[in-house]
Amino acid sequence: MIDSPFADRLVQNLLDTDLYKLSMMQAVLHNYPNVEVEWEFRCRNGEDLRPYLSEIRVQLERLSDLALADDEMAFLESISFMKPDFLRFLRLFRFNLRYIQTGVEDDQLFIRLRGPWLHVILFEVPLLATVSEVRNRYLHPGVRVSDAVDHLHSKFDWLRRQATSDELAGLQLADFGTRRRFSYPVQEAVVKTLKQDFPGRFVGTSNMHLARILDLKPLGTMAHEWVMAHQQLGPRLIDSQIAALDCWVREYRGLLGIALTDTITMDAFLRDFDLYFAKLFDGLRHDSGDPLLWAEKAIAHYRRLGIEPLSKTLVFSDSLDLKKMLGIYRALHERINVSFGIGTSLTCDIPGVRPMSVVMKMTDCNGEPVAKISDEAAKTQCRDENFVSYLRHVFKVV
């Protein structure tokens, strides 16, 4: 077995991305094919990435070579919610590098996307994976794939010691680690190990390529960009979350039914998540703030609406590791169904390696600002402070 964590190509193909990018892309094609957007890269931990700019540019240029192969197309055709017109479009799709800008500004690496939402939406995941892997190649050339796998097995051993057999049987874990992976070979080895050896129930991966080659269920629904874009897509601002959820329901007719709650805080979301949506959506995804406080709010909301919480699922995906997962499961599993998506602490958890916190977020839609007001202050993001203030006022967010 080759133990190098680095392969010739950083991004394997068009499917080496997360399902929610493709699900949103289809919805954009059908509902907003002419919308223009802007995105900005951000390194939350302030690391200096300027030394890697030239190599990042080389690797991003290679994205334009990617196109769907016949076997990849056949895999997508087997997914019930992928529509024929979208798959025809995706077969023709190519990454267009004229929509991406890279450089140095204010002594920091900057990466910006500007262009039609339909044509830039797929850049986010491979771009972040590329930045992460280029940086890791420079800083950690001696790391082996076996280092990641051995460390993962040690965490499995910890989980077996800590959890009862009933708890292990109830734990549901998915891989959400594409964007900040150490490298593609490491993610592939980690997902293979999860499939073979995870003590609980490994339910799938967000990575479409790995789902195809490893015969796993691809997982994902929507991301913040879907709700953020609706802040500038026609309805009154106060109705933007409702419009985003309603459009999703019309597109997927009950499929892909996990809603993301923290684009404008959980409290503001629940005010819009009425009985209609609460019955239609299978559950909610947590991505910021105290997970147990968030879960209590969700459970109480379902009860107020007369919905049995055990008929719904809460998906946790914010900075999780196995220890946090077990604690959340113990606190909630008898009251509501829970599932977990873990990213960085699976695919970039190697002794001696400090992972980055990198994101790519939409900043503008149709030339106007959009914002995310998270349940965690550090994750709030917008280029226009006046718009954030207005958004807080409209949604009564302190």
N, C-alpha and C positions, 0 to 999 in steps of 0.2 A: 504494500500500500504506500502511495506517495504521501509523505507527511508534511509537505510544504503547505502553508496556509494561503499561498498566493498563486493564482492561475494567470495565464496570459491575458484573458479578458475579464475585466472586473464585473461587467454586467453581461449576463449570459445571452439574453435574448429579450424580446418584447414582453414575454411573460415573467421575466425576473423583476416583478413588481408586486404590489399588494392588490388584492381583489377590489378593495374599495375605490381604487383609482379607475378601474375598468367599469365598475357599477355606476360611479358618478359620471364617467365619460359617456356612457350610453345615455344617461338621463340628460346630459348636456346636449348631445346630438339631437335628441328628440324634442327638447324644450328650449334650449338657448344656443343654437348653433352659431349665432353671430355676435355673442357677447365678448367684449374685450376685457382682459384682466392684466394685473401686474402682481408679481410675487417678489419677495426678498428673502435671501438667505440670512440666517442668524445663528451665531455660535453662542449659546447661553452662558457657557463657562469662560468666555473671554480668551480662549486660546488663540495664539498668533498662528494663523494658517497661511500667511503670505509666502513662506518658503516653498509651499507646495503648489503655487498657482500655475506654473508652467505645465506640470504633470497633470493637474486637474483639467487644464484645457485640452491636453492631448487625449485624455481618456473621455472627456465629454464629446469631443469630435467623433469618437468611435461609435457613439450612439446612433449617428446618422446611417450607419451600415445595417442597423437592425431591421428585420422584417419578419412577419409571421411565416413559419414553415408549415408544410401540409399537416404534419402530425400535431403541431400546436393548434392549428385551426380546427382540426378534428376534436381536440380536447375541449375547446371553447364551444363547439357546436353541441357537445354533450351536456352543457349546462343549461338548464331549462329557461332561466331568465335572460340569457343572452339572445337578443333578437337578430334575425337574419340581416337586416339592413345595417345594424351596428357592426356585425362581423364582416360584412363586405367592406365597410368603411375601414375597419381595423386592418384588413388585409392590404389595403392601399396605404395605410398610415406609415409615415417616416418622421423621425425627429428632425425638426427644422432648426438649424443652429442660428438662423437669423433672429430667432426669438429670445436668445440668451445672451447676456452681457456678463463678463467677468473682469475683475481688475482690483486695484487697491484704492481705497478711499478712506481718509481719516485714519491712516495707518492700520487699516483692517481689510482683510479680503472681503470683497463684495461679489455677490452673484445675484442677478436680477433676471426675471422673466417678464416679457411684455409681448402680448399677442392675443389671438383668439383663444378663449378658454378651451375650446375643443382641441386645439393643437398644442397647447402648453401643459395640459393637465397631467400628462404622463411623465413629465420631466422630474417631478418632485422626488419620487422614491429612488430611481437610479442615480439622480444627482447627489442625494444625501449619502447613499451607499458608496458612491465614487469618492466623495470627499473623505469619508471615514476610512476607506481602505487605502487611499493614497497616503493619508497621514500615518496610518498604521505601518505601511511598508517602510516609511522613513524611520519611524521611532522604534519599531519592534521587529527588525528583520530576523531575529533568532527564534521567534515563537513558532511552535509546531501545532498542527491540527490536533495531535494527541494531547497537548497541554489543555486545550479546551475540553476535549472529551473526558479526560481524566478528572478534571475539576468538576465537570457536570456529574460524573458518577459519584464523586465525593458528596455532592449536594443530594443526590438520590439517597445515599446511605444515611445522611442526616435526616431526611424526610421519613425514611423507614423507621428510624429510631424514635422519632418524635410523634408520629401519627399512628393511630390505631388502624386495624385492618378495615374497619367500617369507614373511617375517614379517608383512607387511601382509595377505597372503592368509590367514594363520592366526589373526589377531586377531579375537575375537568380543566385541562390545561391546553392552550393553543400557542403556537409560535407566532409572535408578532414582531420578529426581530430583523426585518430586511433593512430598514432605513439606517440603522446605526450598527450594523454587523461589523465584526472585525474584518471579515472578508467573505467572499462567496463560499470557498471551500470549508471555512469554519461553520458557516450557517448550514450548509448541506450536511456536514458530519453531525452537528448538534441535532438537527431535525431527524436524521436517521437514528440517532441514539435515543431521542425521545420516543420515536415510534416503537423501538425495540425494547427499551428498558425502563421507561418512566413508571414509577410505582403506582401511580393513579391511572386515570383515563386520559390519554393524549388524543385530542379530538380533531386536530388538523393544523393548518398553517395559513397565514395570510398570503404567503408567496405562491403565486400561480404556477411558476415554473417547477418549484419543488412539489407542489400538490400533484402536478402532472406526472413527474418522473418517479415519485415515491408512492403514488396511489393513495393520496391523502385528500381529505375534504378541504377545499379552499374556503376561507372564512373572511367575512368583512361586510360592511354595509356602506356607511357614509362617514365623511370626515368633516372637520370644522368649515372647510371652504364651501361646502354645500349650503350651510346655513348663512355663513358670512356673505356670500354673493347675493343672496336674496335681500340683503339690506339695501341694495341698489337696483333691484330688478322689477320695480314697478309698483308693488303695493305700498301702502303706508308703512313707515318704519315699524310701527307698533305691531303690524300684521306680518312682519317678515319671517318670523319663525314658523308661524302657522302656514304661510305660503310654501316654505321649504318642506315642511312635513307633508302638506297636502299634495304637492307635486310629486314627492317620493311615493306616496300611496298610489297615485294615479299611474305612475311608471311601473311599479312592481306588484301591485294588486295583492298585497299580503305577504309577498316574499321579501327577503332581506329586511326583516322586521325588528332590528335593534336600532333604537334612536340614540344619537349622541346628545348629551344634555348640557354641556358647559360652554357653549359658544357665548352666551350672555348670562352666565351663572345658572345653577340648578334651580334657584327660587323663581327666576324669570321664566325658565323653561317650563316648570310645572304649572305656572299660571296659564300657559298656552296649551299644555298637554291635557286636554279635556277628555271626557268619557269616550268620545269618538276615536281619538288617537290612542287612548289607553287600551281600548279593546282591539284596535287594528294592529298595533305594534306588539311584538312578542316580548319586548323588554327594553332595557336601557343600558347604555355604556357609560362607565365612570372613567374620567380622564384627568381630573384635577381635584384638589382639596381633600379633606378628611374622608376616606372611603366609608367609614362606618356612619358618620353623620349624614353623608349623602344617601346611604342605603336606608337609614331611618326615615329620611324625607320621602324616598320612593315608596317604601312600604306604607307609610301613613297616607300618602296620596292615593295609592291603589285602594286602601281600605275606605277612604272618604268617598271614593267613586263606586264602592260596592263590588270591587273586584278582588277575588281571592289572590293574595300575593304569591302563593305557591303555584299559581297558573302562569306566572311570569318569570323572567330570567334577568338577573343583573350581571353584566359582564364588566369585569374590572381589568383595567389596562394601563394604570398610571404608575410607572416606576416600581413595578412589582418585582419581588424575588420569592423564592419558595417559602421563606419564613413569613413574609407578609401575607402570602396566599393562604397559608394554613391558618393564620390568625383570623383573617376575614371569613374563611369558610366556617370555622368553629363558631364565630359570632352570629352567623346568618343562616346557615344551611337548613335549619329546621323551620325557618319563617318564610324563605323565598329561595328560588333556585339561583345558584351562583355558578359562574364560569369565569375563567381567567385567561387573559392574553398577556404573555410576558415577552418582552423584546430584548433590550440591551443586556439584562442580567442572564440571558440565555446565550445570545449570539456574540457578545463582546465581554464575557466574564472569564478572564484568563489571569492567573496570578502575575502581577507585575505590570498589567495593562490598565491604564486609566481611560475609560471610554469618554467620548465627547457627548455633549448635549447640543445637537445641531437640529435646526428646524428650517423649513421653507414654508412661509405663510403668505397667503394672498393679502395684498395691501390695498388694491384698488379694483373696482369693477365698473366698467363703462365710464372710466375717468373720474370716479368719485371714491372716496375712502370707504373701506370696510374695517370692522374691528372684531376682535375676540376679547371678551371680558370674562376671563376664566374664574373658577372658584379658587384659584391660587394666584395671588397678585403677581408673582414673577412671570407668569405665563400670559398675562394680558399683553396684547400687541396691536398697535395701530400707528400709522405715521402722522395722524392728525389728532392732536389733543382735543381740539374743539369738537370733533366728531365723537370721540370717546365720551366727552362730557354730555353731549346731546343724547347719545345712546343710553347712558346711565339715567339721564332725566326721563326719557321716554319709557324705559323699562323699570323705573323706580329701583335702580341698583345703587346702593350706597357706595 
